[in-house]
Amino acid sequence: MQLTEKLTINTPSSVQVITPDWVNNKIQLSIKRDDQIHSIISGNKWRKLHYTLEQAVTQKTKHIVSFGGGFSNHLHALGYCCHQLNIQFTAIVRGDYSKNLSPMLQDLLDWKTDVQYVDRVTYKKRTNIEYIQQLQKQYPHALLIPEGGSQQQALQGVANIITELPQIYDYIIAPVASGGTLAGLIKGVSTYSPTTQVLGIGVLKGQGYLEELVASLLPNSQAFNNWHINHDFHFGGYAKSTTELNEFCGDFLKQTHIPIEPVYSGKLIFALKRLIFEEFFPANAKVLILHTGGLQGARS
Ligand SMILES: *Cc1c(COP(=O)(O)O)cnc(C)c1O
């Protein structure tokens, strides 16, 4: 397919069985390496953008606008894709980093992104209909993509993950921030693997809010009862970390040779370790971790 040739996307990603020392023999633990799909396009961000970018190429879209924070994996992935595909990209960034560029923003500038810094009040309006209409007027030929790439069109790209699996799992676990990844997994499981439960780990303080986000992305959300979000492992909020969590990430790398970072997969796998310890999973459960990528965010 034309788009994946231009971007050299390595799918299907591999699945590895792992045995860190905190896994007992009552659980079969595997990890799907979506972090290896591409060196820059962070795993789940590719999954979410796949069909939107395909459409942009088919329709010869000239300009894309999207939103994110100063370390956003989404803006990073999308900025790179637009650069490769010759599409002008405008990134609306929360907060002014102009005097203090993150490595992510430096990359965007190298890729000729038009970076627009907005204050927090303006950024809050990113889903507000009038604000979106105003942006669409300002950029009449642009395709606007929501924060994190989380929109209904993203779900099938994520659901494709399930079609790549070598066996049926009892649980698939993934981090939750803007909800598109979890919604896509829920949809994919209900279509391709209906006995699998999807367990999300909230990486920000969002009890109630994250469930609403996920449900709002699912068509006919009441029809799905195969998912749950755990809120006990946000470590105080988005991108907040502790020495214990940082050390856990280092230890996991040492034991498995798989890199993780504290914003997403660190919290996810830390939670998993605790849940195994608390015997949350039934005996002989087959548990699959989705490694969503995101290692660029840990550069600073
Ligand atoms: C964006 C991101 C997430 C969160 O996914 P959502 O679809 O926004 O919930 C998880 N992991 C990584 C590495 C990410 O970059």
Ligand as a Chemical Component Dictionary entry (heavy atoms), coordinates in Angstrom:
data_LIG
# 
_chem_comp.id                   LIG 
_chem_comp.type                 NON-POLYMER 
_chem_comp.pdbx_formal_charge   0 
_chem_comp.three_letter_code    LIG 
# 
loop_
_chem_comp_atom.comp_id 
_chem_comp_atom.atom_id 
_chem_comp_atom.alt_atom_id 
_chem_comp_atom.type_symbol 
_chem_comp_atom.charge 
_chem_comp_atom.model_Cartn_x 
_chem_comp_atom.model_Cartn_y 
_chem_comp_atom.model_Cartn_z 
_chem_comp_atom.pdbx_ordinal 
LIG C1 C1 C 0 -0.879 9.018 23.384 1  
LIG C2 C2 C 0 -0.346 7.828 24.053 2  
LIG C3 C3 C 0 -1.162 7.000 24.853 3  
LIG C4 C4 C 0 -2.575 7.329 25.156 4  
LIG O1 O1 O 0 -3.447 6.889 24.155 5  
LIG P1 P1 P 0 -4.910 7.504 24.045 6  
LIG O2 O2 O 0 -5.462 6.949 22.814 7  
LIG O3 O3 O 0 -4.700 8.997 23.980 8  
LIG O4 O4 O 0 -5.665 7.140 25.269 9  
LIG C5 C5 C 0 -0.604 5.856 25.373 10 
LIG N1 N1 N 0 0.696  5.545 25.166 11 
LIG C6 C6 C 0 1.507  6.335 24.434 12 
LIG C7 C7 C 0 2.916  5.938 24.285 13 
LIG C8 C8 C 0 1.019  7.484 23.861 14 
LIG O5 O5 O 0 1.852  8.262 23.141 15 
# 
loop_
_chem_comp_bond.comp_id 
_chem_comp_bond.atom_id_1 
_chem_comp_bond.atom_id_2 
_chem_comp_bond.value_order 
_chem_comp_bond.pdbx_ordinal 
LIG C1 C2 SING 1  
LIG C2 C3 SING 2  
LIG C2 C8 DOUB 3  
LIG C3 C4 SING 4  
LIG C3 C5 DOUB 5  
LIG C4 O1 SING 6  
LIG O1 P1 SING 7  
LIG P1 O2 DOUB 8  
LIG P1 O3 SING 9  
LIG P1 O4 SING 10 
LIG C5 N1 SING 11 
LIG N1 C6 DOUB 12 
LIG C6 C7 SING 13 
LIG C6 C8 SING 14 
LIG C8 O5 SING 15 
# 
